[in-house]
Amino acid sequence: MNAPAGSPARRAAATRSGPSFGRVVAAEWTKLLGLRSPIAIAVATVAVTGLLTHLFASASSGDPGFVATRNLPDALPLAFLGPLVLGVLVGTGEFSTGTFRSTFAAVPRRVPVLAAQAVVTVGFVLPVAVLTVGAAVVGILPAAASRDAAPDLLGAGVPRLLLGTVCYLVGTALLGLAIGALLRHPVPALVAAFGLVVIAPLVLSLAVDLATGPPEASTPGTTPPGTVAVNTVETFTPAGAAGVLTSPDGGGLDGAPDLGVRGAALVLAAWVAVPLAAATHRLRRRDLA
């Protein structure tokens, strides 16, 4: 027989399970919006992307074959830095401030807190990503106007570029959240996140140069095996997935598997899911250090 409402058994069960998921999400929203850093990161991401795109477009507007939409992706590779940092800060916030003790006392199951942080991260970063892409579009308008050429935003590959960039920015924020929740401390989490998303692509690019060797050593029309191997590895990194998602033609690296947009999205999702699952497993344990 079920215990009547308001009985000690019902109250004890409610205490063990904690508040509803909606209340946990609302609490995480309050925490996020109560900080200055998320708003500052959002404003900086949008403003810097628009400014850099404007500068790149203005610099190339004098070229005879100038097409304004070609400058759209010029500044977008840097736009992920803001969402990445934001995700790390959300993931480590409870532990860096010590508020995790009171939070997990109120939500004993713990995992709903991480799920709520993911919901809040997506809810905050998604409009920021849309505004960032919009800032890039606004950035090319003066250069396009100087050549009396309206940018064709529905042209070949442009919608894919814009939508793919939004998806990548949101995915990067979730990746930062996952790494932050797993490592729990801001500095190690930021180092790991930047190492994965920023340093690793640079190292792989250097490896491609070393693997390619001098031009005279390669057979015309073929991709050296070393380059194929390195490009294949890079394709399955977050940066490689981003390259496919934000490419107007959806093309990949030379000699690497052609993932397509769906494959690239799955690769990025896997990079988010693995550390998030590890963070969930760690969170369920009793240690809260």
N, C-alpha and C positions, 0 to 999 in steps of 0.2 A: 504494500500500500504506500502511495506517495505521501510524503509529509505535507501537512497543510502549509499554505503560504504564511510567511512570517514566523514559522516555527524555528527553534534553534537549529534543527538539522538543515533546513533550507538556508538559514543565514550562514552556517558553517560552510555549506557547499558553495555559496556565492563568494565567500571570502577566499576559499581555495582557488576558485576559477578566476577571480579578479573581475575587473570591470569589463563591459562589453568592448568589442573591437572598435566600434564607432567612437566610444569615449577615449580609447587609447589613441586613435588617429587624431582626435580633436586636441588631446594633450600634446601630441608631437607637433601639431600645427602651431600651437601656442608657443612652444619652446623655440621653434624655428623662426617664427615671425617676431619673437621677442629679442632676437639677436640682430646686431647691425651688420655683421659680416655677410649673411646671405643677400641682403638688399644691395650692399656695396659690390659684391661679386656679380650680381645680376646686371646692375647698371654698367659696371666696367666692361663686362662681356659684350653687351649690346653696343655701347659707345665705341669701344676700341675696334670692334668688327666693322662698324659703319665707317669709321674714320680711315682705317687701313684700306678698306675696299675703295673708298673715294680716292685715296692717294694713288693706289695702283691703277685705277681706271683713268685718272687724270694723266698719269705718266705715260700711259699707252694710247691716249686718245689721238695723238698726232700720227700714229702709224697708218699707212695707207689702207691696210686691211682691218682696221679697228672694228671689232664687234663687242659691244658693251657687255653682253652676257658672258663673254669669255673671262672677264675679271671677277665674276661672282665667287668662284671658289678660292681666290687668291688669299684672302684673310681668314677663311673659314677653318683651315687646318689649325689655327691658333685659338679658335673659339672654344675648343674643348677644355682648355685649361681651367676656366672658371667653373664649369659643371663638375670637373674632376675634383677640384679642391673642395667644392661645396659638398659633394658626396662623402669625401673623407671626413670633413668636419661633422657632418650629421652622424656618420658611423662611429666616430670616436668621442662625440660630445658627452655622452653619459659617463664615460669612463674618465675623461680628462678633467671633468668638473667634480666627480665623485657623487653625482646625483643618481647613479645607477642603483645605489642601495635603497633609496626611497622609491625609485621607480619600480624595481623588482619586488619590493615589499608590497606595493599596490597591485602589481601584475605578476603574481608568483610563477605563472607559466613561462614568462620571459619572452618566448618566441613571438607572441603578438606584438611586442614592442618593436622588434626588428622588422616585422611585416608592416607595421604602421609607419616606420621610418622609410621603408621603400615606397609606400603609397604617397607619403608626404613629399619625398624627393621627386618622384615623377610629377606630382601635382604642381610643385614649385618650378621645376626645370622645364617642363613642357612649354608653358607660355614664354619663358625666357628664351628657349630655343626658337620658337616661332618669331619672337621679336628680333632675335639675332639674325635670322635669315632675312627678315624684313629690313633690318638695318643694312645688310649687304646689298639688297635690291635698291634701297634709297641711295646708297653710296655710289652706284653706277649712273644714277640719273643725270647729274650735272655733266659728266663726260659725254653721255649719250646726247644730251641736249646741245652740247657744243658742236656736235657733228650732225645735228638735225636728224637723228636716227633713234626712234623709240625702241627700247630693248624688247625683244620678243621673248617674253617669259613663258610662253607656251611652245617655244621652239624645241627642236630635237634634244632630248636629254636634260633640259633645264628643269622641268618639274621633278624628274628623278633626282637631280642634284639637290634641289631645295628640300624635298621630302626626306631624302637620305641623310642630309645634314641634320635635320631635326631629330631623326631616329638615333643618329650617332651621338649627338649631344646628350640626349636622355640616357642612352646606353652607357656613356662615359660616366655620367653622374651615378648611375647604379653600380658601375664597377668601382668607383671611388667609395661608395657606401659599403660595398661588400668587403673591400680590402680594409677599410677603417673598422668595420665591425669585427673582422677577424683578428686584426693586430691590436686594436683597442687604444693605441697611443698615436697621437697626431704625427709626430716626426717620423717614426718608422713607417707608418702608413703612407705618408706623403712621399717618402723616399721610394717605397715599393711601387706606388702608383706611377710616379714619374719615371722610374726605371723601366716599368713595363710599357708605358704608353709613349714615352718620349725618348729615352736612352736606347732601348732595344731596337727601334727602327733605325736609329743612326748607326748603331753597331752593325746591323744587318746590311745597311747601304754600303758601309765600308767593306764588309765581307764580299758584297757583290763586286765592288771594284777590284778587290784582290783576286777573286775567283775568275773574273773576266780576263785579266792579264792584258798584255799589249794587243792592239787591234790586229797586228800582222800574225798573231799566233792563233787567231780564231778563224773558222771557216765561214766565208760569207754566206749569209742567209740562215745560219744556224745559231742557236743559243748554247754557249758553253755549258757543259754538265755542272760545273761548280755554280754557275749563275742560276741554273734551273733548281738546284738543291736549295740554295739560299732563298731564292724567290718563293719556293714552295713553303719553306718555313715561315717566311714573312707573311704569306697569304693567310696563314692561320693564326696570326697575331691580331690584337685589336686594331693596330694601325693598318694592317693589310685588309681587314674587313672594312675599315673606314674608307680605304682607297676605292674599294668596289662600290660601297654605298654612295659615296659622294662623287663618283665619276659620271660625267654626262652620258657616256656610252656603256657604262657598266663593265668596262674592260679590266682585266687583272694584269699581273706582272708577267714578263716574258718567261715562257716555259712553265709557268705555274698552273695548277688546275684552275679552270674557269668556274668559280663558285656561283656566279650570278648574284643577283640581289638577295634572293631568298637564302642561298648558302652563306653569303656574307652576314646576313642578319642572324642566322643560326650560330655562326662562329662567335659573333659578338655576344649573343645570348648565353653561349656556353661559358665564355670568360666571366660573365656576371654570375652565372648559376653556381659554378664550382666554388669560388671563395664564399659565396653567400651560403651554400650548403655547409661548408666547413665552419663558418661563423655560427650557423644555427646549431650544429653539433656541439661546438664549444660552449655555446650559451646554455645548452641544456645540462651541462655538467655543473657541479657544485662550486667550482672555483670562480671567483669574481675579481681576480687580481688584474 
